Amino acid sequence: MADSQQTGAMGETLARQYLQQHGYELLATNWRYSKAEVDIIATDGKQLIFVEVKTRTTTAFGQPEEFVSPRQQERLVQAAIAYLETTSWECEIRFDIISILWPPGGEPRLRHLPDAFFPGFE
């Protein structure tokens, strides 16, 4: 059985493949700013997408996407602002979650949640 770091890395690989297969252009992976890390930064047409990937082996404690806490959302927004300033992007942005349930020995189930959260709204 893979440890949580390996499970996370496998999930991120699957998420990247999924996005590319669905026409997204990947710009960066594991982009860091301060205490935040954005798993995937991609474009979908004219939208810039900041994607958080959550992979779990069980739903015993909830669905994978439920593990994106309000504090983590805050950090993702801060990282997005820094990325926009660093790259001089001027476009619409979106925050997505890719939720992956990957039970040991089983097939992964991926769910893409576009517009998973909105900065400043609770």
Residue, then its C-alpha position, 0 to 999 in steps of 0.5 A: m500500500a502506498d503512503s499518503q505522499q505516494t498516493g498524493a503524487m499518483g493523484e496529481t499525475l492522474a489529475r494532470q492527465y485528466l486536464q490535458q485530455h480535456g483540453y486544458e493547457l498546464l502552465a505550472t505544477n506544485w507552484r509555491y508561494s509562502k506557505a501555499e502550494v498550488d498543485i496545478i495551474a492551467t488555462d481553459g480558454k481565457q480562464l486561468i485555473f488554480v487546481e487543488v488535487k485531493t486524493r484519499t484511499t477511503t471516505a471514512f472521514g469524508q470525501p476528498e474535496e472536504f479536506v480543502s479547509p477554509r485556511q487552505q482556500e485562503r492560502l490558495v487565493q494568496a498564491a493565486i494573487a502572487y502568481l498573477e503579479t509575478t506573471s502579469w496575467e490579466c484574465e478571469i480566474r477560477f479555483d477548481i478541486i479535483s477529488i480522487l478516491w483511490p482505494p488500495g488495489g482498486e481503480p481511481r474515481l476522479r471528480h472535477l469540481p470547477d468553481a469549487f470555491f469563490p474567494g471572499f464568499e463563505 
